[in-house]
Amino acid sequence: CGTELLPYKRETIDLSNSGTVVRAPSTKGSVYTKFRMQLTAAVVRNVLVVLIVSVYVHCCDALFFSSLESKGSSLLREPFATEPFATETVEHKKEYFSSDNDEELISARAWRTDQGLSYPETEMLERMGKSDSGIGLSGGGLRAYFSTLGYLRGLLDLGLLNRTRYMSCVSGGCWATAPYIYHSSKYASTPEHFLGPIVQPQDFNWFNLREIKNGCGRKVPTSLDVILLAAFDLFYKEYNPLGVWYRTITEVFLKPVGIDRLSLFSWNRSTVADIIARNPSLIDRDFVLPCDGENRCDHRPYPIINSAILGPEISAPFGLFHMSFTSLETTPLYIGSPPVHTVTYAPGPLVSETNRTDTKENRRSTMMLGGIVEPIAFGGRTYGSNKKLANGTFPKPYLGLRENHSHGILSVPRPNEFFTLANATGTSSWAPGSILAAESVVNNILNAYIGLSSSYWSPQPRKTNGIFSTDILLADGGSIDNQGLLALVRRKVKKAVVFITTNIPLKPRSEYNPFMKLPSDSDIDSSFSSFFGFFDLIPDPGFDFAHNHIFSRFAFPWIVDRMQKAQAAGKGIVVKSKLRTLRNKWWDIPGGHEIEIAWVYLGRVREWEKQLPKNLYYKLVPKGKEEQMNALVSSGPYKNFPHIPTSELSYSPEKGNLLASLAGWVIQQNKDVFIEMLS
């Protein structure tokens, strides 16, 4: 039942029962040549269109922004109205917030996060017997995706996932987490089938190196080029570009396991019944649930999908020294930004005000961030107490939750487009977002063309002015925390396993002494270093790690020292550390919390390499630098393995199988550590 995928021949794949077929072109023949020429022409055509539009906006920006201001300071985006499968959503759309129209409301649960919140899922997970532990699955594109499949298969074989409470993911880690948690048994009969096998290095041969069975999570991503699919979607299907990334993520990672682009999501049948009891209009909507809604789903931890809130759309582009990125967490029961802040955003100092009606001062925006709401309510647009409806009443929510209540049920505006798993997974992996929000006129134009945004409001109590929604820019969670660790620490887990699937090899002691030299981006992953207070003084437009200091700097060199020793031992970079948190006001992390963390750093594994068949060994190991563990193979089909660049989004079956099996082998070789941490 596993159709063979050869290196230079790619087959037609039926992605769903609906018969949607995506044809991946063969790399030979006139059909592919014609397609490539058509694609090139389409790219050139659309680039010219963008340039023309850019010139037009630049020349007529006064008229443009005055029109924008008259529409409420920001454009209401409706990115999916042209999709054939969005008919139902279009039928429900209203101009909810005009004083001339009645608004359609959703009854949704909401929680404050400024009173020592006990998260809504805590009691439920304790009743399920889940240990106070979590897994952090880092970002890194397809490199992180295939590594995560291998890590999860290793933990599943040890019987540890049924004990783990949380699975916090970012970017490529979420590409694996969302379908693993929510895949239907109709598409992947068992979790083992979805994750795929761990092949021992000595057992690799021509057949199992290429074999991927139908229903396995490794199948479609090794059969389609993610960027090519997105380009084809954008330039040939003529969809609105704002939704291309969501659709691409759905086609490659979600739809093959039965998750539709517009399907709502929750945790179990009881939570869905509660939602529908409050909102009968949702009775005909599809909900995806872990284990198809079965009451017992012990082997799937509670997922946290991490994205980043960059700031209000009206204030972009932000200057390098004006970035105040914060988190957006999507879970089965709620979405929101738990740390409570009131932040003033302003455009960068290089933004020109010439011939603009919206000056920098007018584009300054103050937002309240904090609180969490049910997924069905996220993305609705609301105005404050000075905006009456036609019936003389004020829109809800009025002043948010009551001052003396930690949670409650609010009547809130129904979103024009529900925030689904596709939105959450796509947003978490939208790496260009934070770069496009940087200070650049070109970036600002591109952001308006392909940026991801949503309407945001906080349910936190207000004494005056009421709740106003703000159109915000969203981006990859890796722009603030590429390991998903902050979400776990905020929930005060006692033990965590953090997988760092980075593209930066760890330098050995011969090249980097952590006791004598401050870390640089070339020595070790910078997201990891930021937890100990080490980050670049000159900000990178793609990342904002400046707020991440939660552990003592003195612990850093000792942990890196043990990592380097594990690297030299040759069975995987896996080390444990006991740490105590420092008070971090920005991320709402209290000081003094003790946590034990097992760090798993991606890298070459010498003992694994030695067991490979000779013909494969010479393709994966750099000649003459076999013992230099930060040296990578510089050419061939496995170039830079296993630190394959994040930008590479086309993997062969061989590369995917090798990466997943390497990750799983590391779990097997260090099983005592993982059993101690998660059992």
Secondary structure as GFF3:
##gff-version 3
##sequence-region A 1 679
A	DSSP	beta_strand	12	14	.	.	.	ID=ss1
A	DSSP	beta_strand	21	23	.	.	.	ID=ss2
A	DSSP	alpha_helix	30	59	.	.	.	ID=ss3
A	DSSP	alpha_helix	61	70	.	.	.	ID=ss4
A	DSSP	three_ten_helix	84	86	.	.	.	ID=ss5
A	DSSP	alpha_helix	87	92	.	.	.	ID=ss6
A	DSSP	beta_strand	105	111	.	.	.	ID=ss7
A	DSSP	alpha_helix	122	127	.	.	.	ID=ss8
A	DSSP	beta_strand	133	137	.	.	.	ID=ss9
A	DSSP	alpha_helix	141	157	.	.	.	ID=ss10
A	DSSP	beta_strand	166	170	.	.	.	ID=ss11
A	DSSP	alpha_helix	172	182	.	.	.	ID=ss12
A	DSSP	alpha_helix	191	195	.	.	.	ID=ss13
A	DSSP	three_ten_helix	201	203	.	.	.	ID=ss14
A	DSSP	alpha_helix	206	210	.	.	.	ID=ss15
A	DSSP	three_ten_helix	220	222	.	.	.	ID=ss16
A	DSSP	alpha_helix	226	235	.	.	.	ID=ss17
A	DSSP	three_ten_helix	241	243	.	.	.	ID=ss18
A	DSSP	alpha_helix	244	249	.	.	.	ID=ss19
A	DSSP	pi_helix	250	254	.	.	.	ID=ss20
A	DSSP	three_ten_helix	255	257	.	.	.	ID=ss21
A	DSSP	beta_strand	264	265	.	.	.	ID=ss22
A	DSSP	alpha_helix	269	278	.	.	.	ID=ss23
A	DSSP	three_ten_helix	280	282	.	.	.	ID=ss24
A	DSSP	beta_strand	287	288	.	.	.	ID=ss25
A	DSSP	three_ten_helix	290	293	.	.	.	ID=ss26
A	DSSP	beta_strand	302	312	.	.	.	ID=ss27
A	DSSP	three_ten_helix	313	315	.	.	.	ID=ss28
A	DSSP	beta_strand	326	330	.	.	.	ID=ss29
A	DSSP	beta_strand	335	336	.	.	.	ID=ss30
A	DSSP	beta_strand	341	345	.	.	.	ID=ss31
A	DSSP	alpha_helix	360	363	.	.	.	ID=ss32
A	DSSP	beta_strand	365	369	.	.	.	ID=ss33
A	DSSP	beta_strand	372	373	.	.	.	ID=ss34
A	DSSP	three_ten_helix	375	377	.	.	.	ID=ss35
A	DSSP	beta_strand	407	413	.	.	.	ID=ss36
A	DSSP	alpha_helix	421	428	.	.	.	ID=ss37
A	DSSP	alpha_helix	432	436	.	.	.	ID=ss38
A	DSSP	alpha_helix	441	450	.	.	.	ID=ss39
A	DSSP	beta_strand	452	456	.	.	.	ID=ss40
A	DSSP	beta_strand	470	476	.	.	.	ID=ss41
A	DSSP	three_ten_helix	477	479	.	.	.	ID=ss42
A	DSSP	alpha_helix	485	490	.	.	.	ID=ss43
A	DSSP	beta_strand	495	500	.	.	.	ID=ss44
A	DSSP	alpha_helix	526	530	.	.	.	ID=ss45
A	DSSP	three_ten_helix	553	555	.	.	.	ID=ss46
A	DSSP	alpha_helix	556	569	.	.	.	ID=ss47
A	DSSP	beta_strand	573	580	.	.	.	ID=ss48
A	DSSP	beta_strand	594	601	.	.	.	ID=ss49
A	DSSP	alpha_helix	606	610	.	.	.	ID=ss50
A	DSSP	alpha_helix	614	620	.	.	.	ID=ss51
A	DSSP	alpha_helix	653	669	.	.	.	ID=ss52
A	DSSP	alpha_helix	671	678	.	.	.	ID=ss53
###
